């Protein structure tokens, strides 16, 4: 997930993007999942969250990570989970970060933002709150995030508004079922004075099992592309650079920053290339290692190799490679493609024969290596509750 | 907003600069905007801002050729719009 740069003060030139591909001495920002505990069981959860892991970083270890980030001048972190507010030391960690010049944006399902929590959050500086909501109504949202999750998120937004928090963010993962709700969703964000953020569904974590049913169709991808092109103020975390192959580039850096300018720290301190690849293949090290996070970032074999020039692989002969750069590494990996193959959602359809070959082979796909799902808790049904409207 | 050569500037107190090969990252902790300063000379010019020195003096001090001044004015105008720098 790349930093939000809006509006873009100095449009990054090709030269700057090339610099980023070679990697920086410290990430621009990073995602830090604080816990695998979660009260929800979203069908597309990137980290297969549910139960806390007994090896999760202690408060003191979290402070040590923040100290390192301050030394590295990582200006802000995206805290998430699981549900980060389920950590009893959540506010302690927030306060420690912002008082050590590490700004925080945290992502929550909103369940634990009651009136008191909203006032506490509103009183803090350098803090952004992002509420996850995957539909403009309870029916569409709750099918993915679970019954009652829409109501909980809306209540959190009302508490934040009542506490005069200021402009918070509402974040939506675009699926086949909510892509037609984008206008309604935008109107809802506007009614709360909130900033809208939409991101791409990935076949990661539990998303591996719901991908086939949830990921937008080719036609919907085109619809989304023009919707985003018309609304440069909508944040995307640079999620949709694969759509730039439709033509004009979307705003943003349009590159995969994994291990180059961003990364993920998971609840047990493991450092992965990005939030979408919690898998051994993309594990660079652990913040508990002797050299700490800094050493993992600067010297791990994985990150060093990610900073080498890309090979366009199967996309060599495609005229759009400069626009989409082959798409998302994580999406390719979890659907069984090679990293040099086209993105599974390649808008030119170049992945279709390869995906058909993977399906014909019938071999096992790479599975997420960790599963913190709560046993016995039924997942929300990703089954289509209503027909997707066709244009 | 257009910046003028005879104006004096200072860096917003909520802005931090992080040196990089290409120049620097600038982050505004207040409005949370991130900017890329794409040339070390631009960073050097910003470092001359003390609320008293004019922009022209800063450009001369850093040794920026006059034919490059327009691009610096453009970059600094954007930085002023995003509140990274303030006219004194």
Interface residues (C-beta under 8 A of the other chain):
Chain A: X3 X4 X5 X6 X7 X9 X10 X12 X13 X15 X16 X19 X24 X25 X26 X28 X73 X75 X76 X101 X103 X125 X126 X128
Chain B: X16 X18 X20 X21 X22 X25 X27 X29 X32 X33 X34 X35 X36 X37 X38 X75 X78 X79 X81 X82 X84
